[in-house]
Amino acid sequence: MGRRAARKAAAEPWYRRAVRAAARWTGRALLALGAGAVAFVVLRWSGVSPSASRWLTLAVVAVVLVSSALASTLPAPPPPAPPATRGPRPDGR
């Protein structure tokens, strides 16, 4: 046991975890749908056929959805290095 022994944190209830996961995936889906809508409008404006526009839009939605899910698995960037202290220069000045 000992002085530094800590209690384990209480597990978060299942419904809170479910709500957080649903909110995360809703945000990802909205991002993908927005990217798909922009791609569809740009493709139709540029004269691409409706069928090809739909297929390319589905591809954009799938790529954005998968890449946003994969991006959430990356670790956070390391903290920046502290600023260098000014010391004597190599030439002694």
C-alpha positions as CSV (number, residue, x, y, z in Angstrom):
1,M,0.0,0.0,0.0
2,G,2.2,2.9,1.0
3,R,1.9,6.6,1.0
4,R,2.0,7.1,-2.8
5,A,-0.6,4.4,-3.6
6,A,-3.5,6.1,-5.3
7,R,-7.0,4.9,-5.8
8,K,-8.0,4.0,-9.3
9,A,-10.2,6.6,-10.9
10,A,-13.9,5.7,-11.1
11,A,-14.8,4.4,-14.5
12,E,-16.8,6.8,-16.6
13,P,-20.4,5.7,-17.1
14,W,-21.2,4.0,-20.4
15,Y,-23.7,6.6,-21.5
16,R,-21.1,9.4,-21.1
17,R,-18.6,7.5,-23.2
18,A,-21.4,6.9,-25.8
19,V,-22.3,10.5,-26.0
20,R,-18.7,11.6,-26.4
21,A,-18.1,9.1,-29.1
22,A,-21.3,10.1,-30.9
23,A,-20.3,13.8,-30.7
24,R,-16.8,13.0,-32.1
25,W,-18.2,11.0,-35.0
26,T,-20.9,13.6,-35.7
27,G,-18.2,16.2,-36.1
28,R,-16.2,14.0,-38.4
29,A,-19.3,13.3,-40.5
30,L,-20.2,17.0,-40.8
31,L,-16.7,17.8,-41.9
32,A,-16.8,15.0,-44.5
33,L,-20.3,16.1,-45.7
34,G,-19.1,19.7,-46.0
35,A,-16.1,18.7,-48.0
36,G,-18.3,16.5,-50.2
37,A,-20.8,19.3,-50.8
38,V,-18.0,21.7,-51.8
39,A,-16.5,19.0,-54.1
40,F,-19.9,18.4,-55.7
41,V,-20.6,22.0,-56.4
42,V,-17.1,22.6,-57.9
43,L,-17.4,19.5,-60.1
44,R,-20.8,20.4,-61.4
45,W,-19.8,24.0,-61.9
46,S,-16.8,22.9,-63.9
47,G,-18.9,20.8,-66.2
48,V,-18.3,17.3,-65.0
49,S,-21.2,14.9,-65.6
50,P,-23.7,14.3,-62.7
51,S,-22.9,10.7,-62.4
52,A,-19.1,11.3,-62.2
53,S,-19.7,14.1,-59.8
54,R,-21.7,11.9,-57.4
55,W,-19.0,9.2,-57.5
56,L,-16.2,11.6,-56.9
57,T,-18.1,13.3,-54.1
58,L,-18.6,9.9,-52.4
59,A,-14.9,9.3,-52.7
60,V,-14.1,12.7,-51.2
61,V,-16.5,12.0,-48.3
62,A,-14.9,8.6,-47.7
63,V,-11.4,10.0,-47.8
64,V,-12.1,12.9,-45.4
65,L,-14.0,10.6,-43.0
66,V,-11.3,8.0,-42.8
67,S,-8.5,10.6,-42.6
68,S,-10.2,12.5,-39.8
69,A,-10.6,9.2,-37.9
70,L,-6.9,8.3,-38.4
71,A,-5.7,11.7,-37.5
72,S,-7.3,11.3,-34.1
73,T,-5.0,8.4,-33.3
74,L,-1.8,10.5,-33.7
75,P,0.1,11.5,-30.6
76,A,0.2,15.2,-29.6
77,P,3.3,17.1,-30.8
78,P,6.1,17.4,-28.3
79,P,6.3,20.6,-26.3
80,P,8.5,23.3,-27.7
81,A,12.1,23.5,-26.4
82,P,12.7,26.2,-23.8
83,P,14.5,29.3,-25.1
84,A,18.2,29.2,-25.1
85,T,19.9,31.1,-22.3
86,R,22.5,33.6,-23.3
87,G,25.9,32.6,-22.1
88,P,29.4,33.4,-23.0
89,R,30.1,33.3,-26.7
90,P,32.7,30.8,-28.0
91,D,35.0,33.7,-28.8
92,G,34.9,35.0,-25.2
93,R,32.9,38.2,-25.8
